[in-house]
Amino acid sequence: MSRTYPFLATLFLLFVGSAFAESESSHLSGGKTTVKKEGPNAYSMPAANLPMSKRLDFSVGNSFFRNPWVQAPASTDARDGLGPLFNTNGCQNCHIKDGRGHPPEENDQHAVSMLVRLSIPAVTVQQKAAYERDGLIPEPSYGGQLQDFALPNMQPEGQIDITYDEVAVTFDDGTVVMLRKPNLKIVELAYGDMHQDVLMSARVAPPMIGLGLIESIPESAILAFAAEQKAEKTTVSGKPNYVMDVRSNKMELGRFGWKAGQPNLMQQNAAAFNGDVGLTSSLFPSENCSSNQDICTAQHSGGEPEVSDKILNFVEFYTQHLAVPQRRNINDPLVVEGEKLFNKVGCQNCHRSDIQTSTREGLPAISNQTIHPYTDMLLHDMGEGLADHRPEYAATGREWRTAPLWGIGYTEEVNGHTYFLHDGRARNLTEAILWHGGEAEHAKQNVLALSKSERDALLAFLNSL
């Protein structure tokens, strides 16, 4: 017996130590990159494990992300070339404090942190071939995205006009929630009528936190999620999107954007510089005017290209290392109960918690991290209620990439609002849940059956993320 006690004691310590370690790390949504930060700058911090020798690169990237670009020619030649058509003059204007955008408020003249994607159906053989490569067929007069700003003495393409209809949803206990369904129109068109079959999709800017970790999730892990869901033979069956990588000229796994339409942060950033700010780069060397617009030919260029590869590299590094803030109140009994309900009703089928990042050459801070992003990175049919009817590569008009939930509880203190979903229609987390349909319909029905106290617990958990 005397020999047994040390063995049992050791086993007990190992068990307790393991449980303690798990408890200690469960609040670290981004692994060792996670920061302890609250308030309006909670989304704007560098990865906690980023060495001081790399903080300057982060800061330089931040400056090009935050500061405005100006019309060319200008004395500030590193930041000139804006427009002539654009949605904003700086990335931070949409990703406010590196956070979430919002739809236009009543009487807003411009939609600042919302944009509208445009395309037409691929009908002809040529269009279908182009769709295979580019994932869309641009609207002939206005391209793939509406620009609602222009340089002085030039005409913006048009303005976004959104109104809302109310939709009532009732919980099993009789509680009624009024959802708002957006009606999207484009007014004040400056370059002719749009195609009669134009497809439009309003998109608000998503938060920037943890993007380098998302980029570092192994493709094999994402495909394994899809295979697991298919094998379970439930209503949940996600699929990956494959999109064109313009540098490699190959189809790669889509990771970024509301429909996973971009393969990596470099291309995501360059596409935003081009479409949102009107800036050329080595990835997108053409101005963002359509072939039916001559406004670009009359505009001075900020250089060839306007965003150098050096600037792109700095911005890529910045977006790769924006940290996720740590979870809060994880031991609160209400939060603990809410997490159990989150799993019980079926939310975890798509919003996956535990994922390991890969080894990234030259990027040790985001390599080999155990993260809790609450996404499977797959496309899911979310039902007719959320459908935009606008396909993007493999994504249909009803499919959306599972949005990561980490940091969602910080939204109001960072951005001063709680508008969620791809077009910001949901005014709070309850409304966001109730818009789920399609593959998530079963989970939504389970939520509708919850009592008021259970719903409070579920929201407490989500706000702890």
RODO-245070 format. One record per residue (C-alpha): x, y, z. Coordinates in Angstrom, 3 decimals, always signed. Example, Ala and Ser with C-alpha at 12.3 -4.5 7.8 and 13.67 -1.06 7.14 Angstrom:
2
+12.300; -4.500; +7.800
+13.670; -1.060; +7.140
//
This chain:
465
+0.000; +0.000; +0.000
+2.850; +2.345; +0.794
+3.927; +2.170; -2.848
+0.388; +2.763; -4.117
-0.124; +6.163; -2.524
+2.652; +7.938; -4.453
+1.310; +6.453; -7.685
-2.241; +7.589; -6.910
-0.976; +10.979; -5.817
+0.939; +11.381; -9.073
-2.081; +10.275; -11.099
-4.271; +12.732; -9.180
-1.840; +15.586; -9.788
-1.632; +14.769; -13.491
-5.424; +14.757; -13.727
-5.819; +17.981; -11.794
-2.948; +19.600; -13.674
-4.476; +18.637; -17.023
-7.904; +19.913; -16.013
-6.354; +23.105; -14.634
-4.406; +23.678; -17.849
-7.562; +23.188; -19.917
-9.461; +25.588; -17.666
-6.631; +28.100; -17.813
-6.476; +28.048; -21.629
-10.195; +27.919; -22.441
-10.412; +31.730; -22.330
-7.581; +32.061; -24.870
-9.641; +32.101; -28.059
-6.591; +32.759; -30.223
-4.168; +30.540; -28.329
-0.996; +32.345; -27.313
-1.864; +35.243; -29.626
-4.825; +36.160; -27.381
-4.742; +39.553; -25.680
-6.293; +40.807; -22.471
-7.884; +44.014; -23.665
-11.276; +45.614; -23.213
-12.883; +48.815; -24.441
-12.994; +50.431; -27.899
-9.511; +49.192; -28.887
-10.086; +45.548; -27.991
-9.831; +44.498; -31.667
-6.769; +46.594; -32.508
-3.989; +44.893; -30.582
-1.049; +42.910; -32.013
-0.809; +39.214; -31.196
+0.318; +38.810; -27.592
+3.206; +36.567; -28.612
+4.428; +38.823; -31.435
+8.045; +39.745; -30.553
+8.983; +43.380; -30.158
+11.240; +43.097; -33.203
+8.097; +42.611; -35.338
+5.908; +45.255; -33.700
+7.254; +47.922; -36.061
+6.101; +45.927; -39.112
+2.687; +45.644; -37.459
+2.569; +49.395; -36.846
+3.592; +50.262; -40.406
+0.898; +47.967; -41.775
-1.579; +49.565; -39.402
-0.727; +53.038; -40.711
-1.538; +52.057; -44.302
-4.726; +50.345; -43.116
-5.836; +53.264; -40.944
-4.790; +56.478; -42.712
-6.670; +57.947; -45.690
-5.549; +57.763; -49.294
-5.679; +60.905; -51.432
-6.195; +61.917; -55.019
-3.179; +61.837; -57.348
-0.977; +63.686; -57.957
-0.113; +64.592; -54.378
+2.934; +65.333; -52.281
+2.058; +62.216; -50.261
+3.033; +59.915; -53.116
+3.006; +56.799; -50.926
-0.726; +57.260; -50.367
-2.024; +58.794; -53.577
-4.111; +57.281; -56.346
-7.527; +57.258; -54.653
-10.462; +56.528; -56.925
-11.766; +57.938; -59.152
-14.619; +55.680; -57.986
-14.507; +54.282; -54.476
-16.498; +53.306; -51.380
-14.092; +54.811; -48.862
-10.687; +56.510; -48.727
-9.286; +54.198; -46.034
-9.738; +50.632; -44.811
-10.439; +51.720; -41.232
-13.527; +53.647; -42.353
-15.318; +50.383; -43.063
-13.602; +48.147; -40.499
-14.129; +50.742; -37.771
-11.511; +50.200; -35.044
-10.768; +46.920; -36.853
-14.316; +45.882; -36.063
-17.685; +45.312; -37.646
-19.417; +47.593; -40.122
-23.094; +48.484; -40.075
-25.883; +49.272; -42.522
-26.726; +52.935; -43.139
-28.692; +54.589; -40.381
-31.899; +56.421; -41.204
-31.201; +59.563; -43.276
-27.556; +58.551; -43.901
-26.435; +59.913; -47.270
-23.820; +57.195; -47.765
-23.518; +53.581; -46.635
-19.846; +54.028; -45.555
-19.229; +50.592; -43.957
-21.577; +48.672; -46.252
-21.097; +47.888; -49.922
-23.158; +46.144; -52.586
-21.787; +43.326; -54.737
-23.132; +43.214; -58.298
-23.209; +40.539; -60.982
-25.436; +38.969; -63.619
-26.226; +35.309; -64.228
-23.835; +33.306; -66.386
-25.938; +32.324; -69.388
-23.751; +32.067; -72.486
-20.913; +29.600; -72.973
-18.401; +32.434; -72.681
-19.997; +33.706; -69.488
-20.004; +30.247; -67.926
-16.321; +29.823; -68.738
-15.548; +33.239; -67.224
-17.580; +32.335; -64.130
-15.481; +29.213; -63.600
-12.405; +31.391; -63.325
-13.690; +34.588; -61.702
-16.675; +33.414; -59.661
-18.969; +36.108; -61.077
-20.005; +37.899; -64.244
-19.758; +41.663; -63.536
-22.726; +43.898; -64.235
-21.854; +45.436; -67.642
-22.037; +49.113; -66.655
-21.110; +49.025; -62.963
-18.775; +46.064; -62.571
-18.711; +43.724; -59.596
-19.320; +46.321; -56.887
-21.173; +49.599; -56.594
-18.975; +52.584; -55.737
-21.011; +55.307; -54.026
-18.218; +57.898; -53.828
-16.163; +59.656; -56.516
-13.438; +62.271; -56.698
-14.471; +65.947; -56.835
-16.276; +66.942; -60.041
-16.895; +63.276; -60.850
-20.048; +61.231; -60.453
-20.328; +58.267; -58.066
-22.046; +55.251; -59.572
-25.115; +55.503; -57.382
-26.400; +55.395; -53.826
-27.619; +52.544; -51.636
-31.205; +52.800; -50.424
-32.430; +50.290; -47.840
-35.849; +50.009; -46.246
-37.091; +47.264; -43.946
-40.187; +45.115; -43.574
-40.996; +43.594; -40.203
-41.219; +39.831; -39.754
-42.616; +38.366; -36.530
-41.091; +35.245; -34.970
-42.651; +33.661; -31.877
-40.915; +31.577; -29.209
-42.754; +28.572; -27.835
-43.468; +30.483; -24.621
-45.298; +33.171; -26.609
-42.547; +35.805; -26.692
-42.634; +37.646; -30.027
-39.510; +39.060; -31.686
-39.782; +41.403; -34.649
-37.101; +40.847; -37.261
-36.366; +43.340; -40.014
-36.107; +42.149; -43.617
-34.134; +44.537; -45.848
-35.315; +45.808; -49.221
-32.278; +46.889; -51.240
-32.391; +49.426; -54.068
-29.751; +51.424; -55.924
-30.774; +54.990; -56.722
-29.217; +57.967; -58.532
-27.494; +55.785; -61.123
-24.955; +57.896; -63.015
-23.835; +55.551; -65.789
-27.031; +54.218; -67.285
-29.502; +51.548; -66.299
-28.357; +48.310; -64.731
-28.819; +44.977; -66.471
-32.376; +43.721; -66.145
-31.147; +40.539; -64.435
-28.700; +42.202; -62.046
-27.948; +40.300; -58.838
-27.247; +42.437; -55.781
-25.905; +41.542; -52.345
-25.399; +44.032; -49.504
-22.374; +43.294; -47.301
-21.134; +44.993; -44.120
-17.457; +44.882; -43.203
-16.583; +41.936; -40.917
-14.231; +42.285; -37.914
-10.507; +41.903; -38.577
-9.472; +39.891; -35.499
-7.801; +36.495; -35.826
-7.556; +36.521; -39.616
-3.996; +35.187; -39.652
-5.120; +32.253; -37.518
-8.032; +31.610; -39.891
-5.539; +31.645; -42.775
-3.423; +29.100; -40.859
-6.129; +26.457; -40.359
-4.994; +23.446; -42.413
-7.087; +22.780; -45.496
-7.201; +19.126; -44.414
-8.950; +20.119; -41.178
-11.618; +22.095; -43.024
-12.214; +19.224; -45.457
-12.406; +16.840; -42.501
-15.229; +18.953; -41.032
-17.120; +18.618; -44.315
-16.545; +14.851; -44.440
-17.662; +14.461; -40.822
-20.877; +16.391; -41.420
-21.636; +14.370; -44.529
-21.042; +11.086; -42.700
-23.408; +12.069; -39.894
-26.226; +12.357; -42.457
-28.042; +15.172; -40.656
-29.442; +18.380; -42.115
-26.004; +19.996; -41.642
-23.691; +19.371; -44.587
-21.193; +22.115; -45.314
-18.923; +22.348; -48.322
-15.718; +24.237; -49.108
-15.532; +26.995; -51.673
-12.681; +26.935; -54.195
-11.683; +30.235; -55.748
-9.045; +31.645; -58.079
-5.698; +32.633; -56.572
-4.613; +35.332; -59.023
-0.911; +34.964; -58.177
-0.682; +31.202; -58.620
-3.396; +31.117; -61.292
-4.830; +28.075; -59.509
-8.046; +27.298; -57.689
-7.465; +27.390; -53.936
-9.620; +26.929; -50.841
-11.711; +30.018; -50.162
-11.345; +31.407; -46.643
-12.274; +35.101; -46.514
-15.401; +37.072; -47.271
-19.009; +36.280; -46.442
-19.075; +33.518; -49.067
-15.401; +32.514; -48.726
-14.644; +34.219; -52.036
-10.955; +34.993; -51.394
-8.199; +32.410; -50.779
-5.736; +34.362; -48.619
-5.205; +37.680; -46.880
-2.861; +39.066; -49.515
-5.534; +38.742; -52.190
-8.339; +39.798; -49.850
-6.480; +43.006; -49.019
-5.486; +43.753; -52.610
-9.056; +43.171; -53.791
-10.343; +45.565; -51.123
-7.786; +48.215; -52.099
-8.970; +47.872; -55.685
-12.729; +47.574; -55.266
-13.229; +49.689; -52.153
-10.563; +52.406; -52.479
-9.938; +52.419; -56.241
-6.243; +51.519; -56.007
-4.258; +49.290; -58.339
-1.665; +46.710; -57.285
+0.370; +43.933; -58.839
-2.511; +41.552; -58.113
-5.199; +43.853; -59.537
-3.448; +46.188; -61.997
-6.613; +47.627; -63.606
-8.709; +50.466; -62.242
-12.133; +49.491; -60.938
-14.091; +51.144; -63.748
-16.200; +48.986; -66.023
-15.629; +48.881; -69.764
-18.673; +51.130; -70.179
-17.152; +53.913; -68.051
-14.475; +56.323; -69.267
-14.054; +58.063; -65.912
-10.814; +56.200; -65.171
-9.084; +57.285; -68.381
-9.359; +60.943; -67.342
-7.878; +60.355; -63.910
-4.248; +60.795; -62.864
-2.677; +57.580; -61.573
-0.839; +57.372; -58.286
+1.856; +55.271; -59.952
+2.113; +51.811; -61.429
+0.933; +50.195; -59.282
-0.615; +52.597; -56.781
-0.206; +50.133; -53.885
+3.314; +48.732; -54.013
+4.146; +45.151; -53.088
+6.020; +46.547; -50.096
+2.852; +48.191; -48.801
+0.830; +45.047; -49.520
+3.320; +43.029; -47.469
+3.051; +45.394; -44.500
-0.757; +45.346; -44.609
-0.759; +41.570; -44.924
+1.450; +41.278; -41.827
-0.839; +43.642; -39.930
-4.006; +41.751; -40.830
-2.342; +38.429; -40.013
-1.460; +39.506; -36.481
-4.518; +41.384; -35.205
-5.272; +39.554; -31.970
-8.486; +38.091; -30.649
-9.385; +39.405; -27.170
-9.762; +36.801; -24.453
-13.071; +35.374; -23.352
-14.691; +36.831; -20.252
-16.770; +35.417; -17.400
-16.067; +31.829; -18.415
-16.764; +30.508; -14.913
-20.040; +32.374; -14.489
-22.734; +29.694; -13.934
-24.985; +31.374; -16.510
-22.193; +31.276; -19.121
-21.428; +27.628; -18.304
-25.096; +26.731; -18.726
-25.248; +28.734; -21.956
-22.322; +26.816; -23.431
-24.065; +23.533; -22.705
-27.203; +24.822; -24.415
-25.138; +26.075; -27.380
-23.941; +22.520; -27.917
-27.276; +20.902; -27.088
-29.359; +22.872; -29.590
-26.843; +22.124; -32.372
-24.958; +25.390; -32.887
-21.604; +23.617; -32.535
-22.293; +21.559; -35.673
-21.120; +24.541; -37.729
-19.553; +26.839; -35.133
-16.623; +24.558; -34.270
-14.572; +25.498; -31.248
-11.287; +23.606; -31.078
-8.935; +23.855; -34.071
-5.152; +23.634; -34.413
-3.311; +25.970; -36.768
-0.495; +24.765; -39.021
+3.176; +25.705; -39.085
+3.636; +28.916; -41.108
+7.115; +29.643; -42.398
+8.263; +33.022; -41.119
+5.088; +33.449; -39.017
+5.815; +31.716; -35.706
+3.288; +33.747; -33.675
+0.285; +32.270; -35.494
+1.792; +28.805; -36.014
+0.723; +25.717; -34.060
-1.892; +27.465; -31.960
-4.950; +25.814; -30.411
-7.718; +28.257; -31.253
-11.450; +28.563; -30.578
-12.894; +30.509; -33.522
-16.373; +28.895; -33.570
-16.429; +28.289; -37.315
-15.961; +25.333; -39.638
-15.012; +27.615; -42.586
-17.569; +25.839; -44.769
-20.466; +27.059; -46.894
-23.922; +26.227; -45.583
-27.409; +26.693; -46.991
-28.913; +29.203; -44.577
-32.400; +29.180; -46.021
-34.498; +31.497; -48.118
-34.702; +34.193; -45.444
-30.984; +34.987; -45.680
-30.603; +34.221; -49.386
-29.174; +36.930; -51.626
-29.652; +34.766; -54.764
-26.191; +35.785; -55.932
-23.746; +32.877; -56.456
-19.997; +33.200; -55.936
-17.863; +30.331; -57.266
-19.299; +27.193; -55.595
-21.447; +29.207; -53.188
-25.091; +29.345; -54.220
-27.400; +32.251; -53.578
-28.513; +30.596; -50.318
-25.075; +29.646; -48.989
-22.784; +31.540; -46.622
-19.514; +30.718; -44.897
-19.912; +30.034; -41.174
-18.929; +33.303; -39.510
-16.400; +33.026; -36.647
-17.949; +33.986; -33.307
-14.793; +34.753; -31.335
-14.771; +38.268; -29.905
-18.463; +38.792; -30.717
-19.222; +39.861; -27.161
-16.976; +42.921; -27.613
-18.928; +44.316; -30.577
-20.884; +47.013; -28.780
-17.953; +48.414; -26.810
-15.740; +48.486; -29.914
-18.245; +49.642; -32.527
-21.126; +51.104; -30.550
-23.728; +48.818; -32.096
-24.848; +45.189; -32.217
-25.735; +44.763; -35.895
-24.960; +41.250; -37.147
-25.164; +38.993; -40.237
-23.827; +39.746; -43.710
-25.994; +42.826; -44.251
-26.351; +43.951; -40.645
-30.093; +43.277; -40.569
-29.969; +41.672; -37.123
-29.979; +44.308; -34.379
-28.808; +41.892; -31.707
-27.707; +38.291; -31.236
-31.251; +37.005; -30.710
-32.321; +38.356; -34.097
-29.194; +36.901; -35.710
-30.060; +33.440; -34.374
-33.683; +33.697; -35.513
-32.655; +34.488; -39.100
-30.964; +31.084; -39.333
-32.724; +28.631; -41.620
-31.917; +25.913; -44.116
-29.307; +23.627; -42.593
-29.641; +25.567; -39.318
-33.439; +25.346; -39.173
-33.393; +22.457; -36.699
-31.065; +24.343; -34.357
-33.255; +27.454; -34.620
-36.354; +25.451; -33.729
-34.502; +24.121; -30.692
-33.744; +27.703; -29.664
-37.383; +28.695; -30.129
-38.279; +25.979; -27.623
-35.985; +27.384; -24.919
-37.371; +29.135; -21.868
-36.569; +32.777; -21.132
-33.930; +31.789; -18.562
-32.322; +29.370; -21.021
-32.234; +32.040; -23.724
-30.572; +34.404; -21.279
-27.947; +31.759; -20.579
-27.301; +31.182; -24.278
-26.814; +34.908; -24.838
-24.538; +35.123; -21.793
-22.337; +32.453; -23.355
-22.198; +34.198; -26.734
-21.353; +37.490; -25.055
-18.529; +35.769; -23.177
-16.754; +34.958; -26.449
//
